[in-house]
């Protein structure tokens, strides 16, 4: 899977904005409320200037009217600020839920081909902390940018109404603080944010790996070494974060200095215009007060130059998943078919440059039991996965009922096939729920029958909570053989026409193997079974054995 694809901040931003479409109405409402709120905040101070002019007899406004307006704007500012923030956070958290749903959907499409070998800890970091960081973008970036743009136009017109030169100075101030400084800081910081998010994901993966391997770490006394490695990763992450904090501090310093310079420039320019008779005293007082009180929206943008680096890096990692093209596209819209045998015709398949299967042809008649034997790494498991269409073949075809599986609905294909792998994955749930994954609407009787066939029913009934016993993370409370039998129970419960079994009895003793082989023998009526196994006892029940050697089958 291609990870950490470098995108420009603009590209990340436009892609993230594209996800806002479902919440467009709320976003417009938040922008309008934010704009009105900032105008109220600025004009409270500006009204103070008008009050001074009123005292000096420079305008006809009554002080009581001005103070009443200031009080009204203060209350309105508080209400609008609360409403804007509530609306923005509603949008943000709603979108985070939608994005998580999209990411899980994308991962499902990428699995297993694009996710095999991908660090699960890093994926967890993307799904949790990286997506959570996007809240900064959706709640504190999109509407502030729009608000700042609209606010700048209004304030430049207002200040420019006293003299066009003053309006130009105000525009230059807003652009410098809200656009030039954030862009400059963003470019100077480079890919620091992406490095930070990547290292954060690596640390999460390392910690998860260490927690899962605690028994081995204790057994072989490698705890100190593991802890030293973790400390080294944490130190690297800390150093990277310190650099980002320094950039943030410099950004703040540059912003405040720029604001002070433009405030002085506005005072100087308006003073010169007053001396030359181009403006009255109000043309000095009001523009200076207006500029000083109106940097709020653009200062919010200035802070984004450094904080958004981390957010855009997180967005970049999320987009890596959302934009990744799956190796195998799901098929839908075709007419469902009935199972009537399967076959491979001149199939060639390679992982990268390594050819695993070369020109393999196998016929699997309906209601037959086919055995596949061969050394480890010879391609037996891969062959079964091709029938599941986890990968596409490079040459040749895999057929179900005489039809290429590339033309069979994916859901239809999954309904016709059961696949038992060498390693059974169990979710942190009860035994019953783990088995019912194969058939969510299964009755308890159906679950019990499937478990009896898999020789695991008596074991489960002997547990304190029976079928409601939790299996722990990754089935940690069960042995390898117990997990393998639960995997077989899933296959029996699924009751598919074709059963693909990859070393289904490798972790079992002779007694349990005999019970399961007996169940498979009884299931062969109406079932087609493809059995991969090293055990000669398992191969006694098959109708025909194919041997895989150097990618070829005979």
N, C-alpha and C positions, 0 to 999 in steps of 0.2 A: 504494500500500500504506500502511495506517495504521501509523505508527511512533511510538514513545515514548508509548504510551497510559499515562496515570498510574493506577497501582493503589496501594492502601494496602499498607503493609508486611505487614499481617495477610493480605490477599488474596493477595499474592505468596507468603507463607509457606505458606498452606493449599494453594495450587496446586502448589507444589514438593513439599510433603509427600505429595500425592496420587500423585506419581511414585514413591514409595518402596514401594508395594505389592509389587512382585516381591521385595523384600529384607526383608520384615517380620520374618521369623524371625531373620535376622542382626541386625536393629536391636534386637529384644527382648533378644537375647543380649548385645549391646554395652551396653545400658542396665543389665542385671543385673550384669555384670562391673564397669562403672564405679561403680555404687552401692556394691557390696561393697568396691571399692578405696578410695573416699573414706571409707567408714566405718572401714576399717582405718587410714587415715592419721590421721583424727581421734582414734580411740581409742588410737593409740600415745601421743599427748600426754596424753589423759585418763588412761591407765594410769599415767603419771608422777604425776598427782595422787593416784591410789589408792596409789601407792608412798609418797608423802609421808604420807598418812593412816596407812599401815601402820607407818611409822617412828615416828609420833607415837602409835601405839597406838589410833588411831581406828577401825580395822577389823581383821578377823581374817585378811585375805589375806596369804599368805606372799610375801616379796619375790622369792624364786626363781620362784614361779609367775607373778608379775606380769612379771618380766623375760623369762621364757620366752614368755609371751603376746605381749609387745612385739616380741620377735625374730621370732616366727611371723607376726605381722601385718605386719612390715616386709617380709619375704620375699613374703608373699601380696600385699601392696600392689604390689610391683614386677611380679610375674607378672600380676596383674589389669590393671594399667595398660598393660602391653605388649599383652596380649590385647585389651583394649578398643580401643586405638588401631589395632591391626592390623585388627580387625573393622570399625571405623568407616571406615578408609581403603579397605578392600576394598569396602564398601558404596558409598563415594563414587565410586571410580574405575569400578566396575561401572555405577553409575547415570549417570555422565558419558558412558560409551559408549552407554548406552540413550538418553540425551537427544540426543546427536549423531545417532543413528540416527533419532529422532523428528523432529529439526529438518530433516535432509536429506529425510525423507519429506514433511514439510510444505512445504518449498521446492519439491519436485517437483510437488506438487499446486497450489501457487500459481503456478508457471511456466506460460506466460510472462506472462499478463495482469497479475498483481499484482507481478511483479518487473521489468517493463519500466521502465527509467529509475531503478531503485533502485541506489544506490551500492554497487558490488561490494566496495569496500574496507571499508565499514561492515558488510556481511554477513560478510566474513571475520573482522572483529573479534568479531561475535556468536558465530560458530561456534567460534572459537579461544579468545580471552581471556575473553569473557563466560561461556561454558560452563565454562571452567577455574575461574573464580571461585566457581562453585556448589559446588566441593569444600569450601569453608569452611562452607557451610551443611550439607551432608550429613555431613561428617566431624567438625565442631566445633560444631554447633548443635542438631540434633534430639535426639541422645542426651544432651548436656549439660543441655538444658532439662528433659527427663524425669528425669534423674538428680538435678538440683537440686530438683525438686518432691518426689520421693520422699525424698530426703535431708533436706529441710526438715521433713517430717512426722515422720520418725524422731527427729531431733534435738530438735524441739520437745516431743515426748512424753518423751524422756529428760530434758531439762532441766526440763520441767514436773513431772516426778515428784518433784522436790525441793520445788517450790512452783509453783502455777499461774501466779502473777504472773511468775515468771522465764521460764516457757514462753511467755507472751504477749510479753515483751520480746524473746525470741529470734525469735519469729515476725515481729514488727515489724521487727527488724533484717534478716532474710532477705528480706522483701518489699521493704523500702526499697532494699537493695543490688541484689537480683536482678530487681526488676520496675519500681519507680518510677523509679530512676535511668536504666535503659536506655530506658524510654519517653520520659522527659523529654529525654534527649540526642537520641533519634531525632527527636522533634518539633522541637527547636531547630535541628537540622541541616537540616531541610526536605528539599528534593529535590537536595541537593548531590551525593549519590552518582549520581543519574540524570544530572545535568549532566556529571559527570566521565566516566561511561561513554559518553555521547553524544559529548562532545568527543574522547574517546579514539578512538571509531569514525571521527569526521571526520578526525582526524589520520592514522589508518591509510589511509583512502581517499585523502587528499591525497598521502601518500608513495607509494602504489601508482600513482596517476595520474602522479606526477612521474617515477617509474622507467620507466614505459611510454613517457613522452614525452621521454626524455633526448635523443634525436637532434634533435627539434624545438627543445628548450630550448637546446642547443648551437648549432644553426644560426642561431637568431634572437637569441642573446645575452640570453636572459631568465633566466639562472641566478641572478643576484643578486636579482632581484625574487622569483623562486620561493623562494629560500632565506630571504628576509626574511618571506615569507608563512608558511613553515614554522616559522620562529622565533617568529612572533607566535602561531601556534596552540599551539606547545609552551609558550610563556610563559603563555597562558591556562590550559592544562592544569596547569601547575606551580602557578599561583596557587590553582586549585581544590583541588588535592591538599594544598597547605599549609593551607588552611582546614579540610579534613577532619582533618589531623594535629593542628591546634590543638584541635579538638573532642575528639579522642581523648585528648589530654593533660588537658583539663579533666574529662573523664569519669573518668580514672584518679584525679585529685586529689579529685574529689567522692566517689568510692567509698572511697578510703583514709580520708578525713576522717570519713565516715559510720561506717565500721567502728570507728574510734577512739572516736567519741562513744558508740556502743552498747556497746562494751567497758567504758567508764567507767560508763555507766548500769547495766550488769549488776552491776558491782562495787559500785556505790552501793546498788542495790536489795537485793542479797543481803546486804550489810553491815547495812542497816537491819533486814531480816528477822531477822538473827542477833542484833542488839541487842535486838529485841523478843521473842526466843525462838521465832520461827516456824520457824527452821531451825537446824541445828547447824553446826559448822565445815565439815563436808563439803558442806553446802548452800551455802556460799560458794565454797569452793575448786573443786569439780567443775563447777558451772554456768559460772563465769567461764572456767576452762580450756577447757571444752567449746565455749563460744561463740567464744573467741579462735581455736580450732583448726579451726573448722568453716565458715569463710567461703569455702573453696576453690571449691565448686560454684557458689555464687551470684556470686562475683567473676568467674567465667568468663562468666556471663550479663551482668554489668555491662559487660564489655568489648565485648559484642555490640552495645550501643547505637550505637556509632560504626562499628565494622568491618562490621556487617551492612548499613549504608546502601549501601556499594559493592556488596555481594553482592546485596541486593534490587534494586538498580538493574540489575545484570547479569541477574538473574532476570526482571525486568520486560521487558527487551529480548528475552530468549529466549521468554518467554510471548507477546510480540507476534507472533512467528512461529508458535508452536504453536497459538495461538487465532485466528489470522487465517483468515477464511473465503475459500476460493478463489472466483474469479469463475465458473469452470467446474468442476463436480463430475464426477469420473470415473464412467462408466457401466459396470456389470458385472451379471452374472446374466441377461442377455438371450441369445437364441439367435443364434449367429453367422450372418452372411449372406454370400452370394457377390456379387462386384461385377458390376453390370449397368447401368452408366451412372450419371450424377450430374446434379444440377440445383440451381438456386437459384430460389426462387419469391417474388417481391415482397420481397426482402431489404432491410431498412433497418438501418444500423449507424452508431453515433456514438461517438467518444471524448469522453466528457463531454458538453459542449454543442455540439461540432463534428460535424455530420453528414458522414460520409465516403461512405457508399453510401445511395442513396435509391430504394427500390422497384425493385431490380435483379432481373431474371429472366433466367436463362441455362440453356440446355439443352446437356448434354455427353453425347452418345451414346457407347456403348461402342465402342472401337476407333477413336475419332476423335481428331483433333489440333485443338485450339481455341486460337486466338491472342487475347491481350488486349493492346490498345495504349492509350496515353494519356499525358498529361503526368505528370511526377514529382509525387507527392503527390495524385494523383487517386483513389487507393484500390485500385490493382491488387494490390499486395502484401497489403493487408488482405483482399481478396477471397479470395486463396489461403489465408490463415490461417484464415478462417472455415470453409473446407472441412476444414482440419485440426482444427477445433473448439478453437482456442486461445482464442477468445472465443465467446460466445453472441450470436446476432443479436438485435436489439431487436424487429424485426417480421419476419414472413415465415418461411421455412424453408430450410435446406440439406438436400438429400436425397441419399442413396446407395441405388441399387437401389430407388428409389421409397419409401424409408423415411427419416423424419427422423433426422438423425445424433444428435439428443438421445436417441434410442431404440436406438442402436447401441453395443454394447460398445466402450469406448475402445481396448482392445487389438486388437479386430477391425478398427476403423477405421484404426489405425496400420499394421496388416498390409496393408491394401488400398491405402495411400497412401505415396508417396515425396515428400518436399518438399525442394527445393534452394533455399536462400535466396541473396540477393545477397552476403552475407558468410558465408564458410564458417569455422566455428569448429573449430580443431584443438587436441587435447589434447597435453600435454607427454609424448609417447610416440613410438613408431616409426610410420612411414608405414603399415605393414601393419596395426597395431593400430588406427590411426585409421580406416582403411577398413573393418575388420572390425566396427566398431561397428554397421554396418548389418545384419550377419549374423554373430553371434559364432561360430557353428559352421562358417563358410565354409572351404572347402579353399583351398590356395594357388592351384590352377588357377582356381577361381571368382574369386578376387581379381585374378589376372592378366587374365582375360577382361574383368572390369568395368573395369579400368584401360586396357585396349586400346580399349574403346568410348569411354572418356573422354579418349583421346589423351594419356595420362600415363605409360603403361607404359615407353616407351623412355627418357623422362626419368628415371624412378625407377631403371631398370637401369643408367643411366650414373653413378649416385651411388656413392661408395666402399663403402657398406654396403647398397646396393640397397634392398629393402623394409624392412630393419631400421634404416634411417637415422632418427635422432631428428629431430623437426621443431622442437624448442625450444618455449619458452613462446609460446602463441597462434600457433604455426606461424611464428615469427619468422625462421626460416632459409629460408623459401620465399617466392616472389613471390605477388602477388595472383592471377595467372592460374594458377599451379601449385596454389594452395589451392583455387581454384574447380574445377579439374579433379578434384581429390581428392574434393570435394563431389559432383561428378557421378558419380564412380566408386562412391561410397556408394549413390547412387540406383540405379545399374545393378545393384549387388550385392544391394540390398534386393529388387529384382525385383517391385515391387508392381504391381497392375493399373492404378493411376492415378498418373501422375507429374505433380506440380505444380512447375513450373520458373520461378523468379523471376529473370529476367535471367541465364540460365545461361552466356552467352558474353560478358558485358559486359567482362571483363578479358582476353579472348583475342584473339590476332591472327587474321587471315583464314584462315590455313592450319589452325590448330587448331579454329577455329569450323567450318570445312568438314568436318573429320573427325567432330566431335561431331554436327553436323546430319545427317551421313550415318548415324551410329550411331542417332540418334533416329528417322530415317526407317525404318531397318531394324527398330527396336524397335516401331514403330507397329502391327505385326501382333500382335494380342493385348494391346495396351496402349492406354490412354486418356491423352492428354497435354494438359495445359493449360499454355500457354507465354506468359509475360509477357516482352516484349522491345521495345526501341526500334529494333532493327536490322531493316531491311527484308529483309536476307538471311535472317534467322531466320524471318520471317513467310511466306516463299515455300513452306514445307512444310506450312502449316496448311490445314485444310479450311474453316475459317470464322474470321473476325476480328470480335471485339467491341471497340468503342471506348468508353472511359470518359471522361466529361466532366462536371464539376460533380456528381459522385456518381451520375450516371445512365449506363446502358450501352445502346449501340445497335449 
